[in-house]
Amino acid sequence: MKKRITIMRYHDTENSLGNLVSKLIPYKTVYAEIKPVRGKEYQEYYKDTNSLEYKITIRYLPDLLPTDVLKYKDNQFLINSIINVDEQGYIQEVMCTEKIQDRKAEVIPDGG
C-alpha cells in the first residue's frame, strides 16, 4: 500500500445565514492500494456520462462509514460497499465509484 488517501467526512456547519450545511472535511489520512475494476458509459438525461469503479484496499478501520468520501490527489471516490476481508478485522476492500466530468460536445462545422 503505497498511496496516501484522505478519508473525507460530511460535517454539518452553520453558514452566515444560520442554516445548517453539510461540508466535506478531512477525517483521516491512510495508506491504500487503488485498482480500477471496470468502467461504464451510460446516458443520463440525454447526456453521455462516464463512471469508473475502483477497489481500494486499506487497513481495517472500524469507523469507516458508507457516507464517507475517499480522496486521492484530485480524484474523489464515492463508497459503494465496505468489505471486511475474511472477517478478520485486518484489511478492508472498499468498492468505490469515481465520476468523471461530463465531456463537452464536439463542435462539427456546417458543411453547407
Beta strands, then each sheet from edge to edge (+ up, - down):
strand 1: 3-14
strand 2: 20-44
strand 3: 47-59
strand 4: 69-72
strand 5: 75-84
strand 6: 91-100
sheet 1: 1+ 2- 3+ 6- 5+ 4- 1+
end
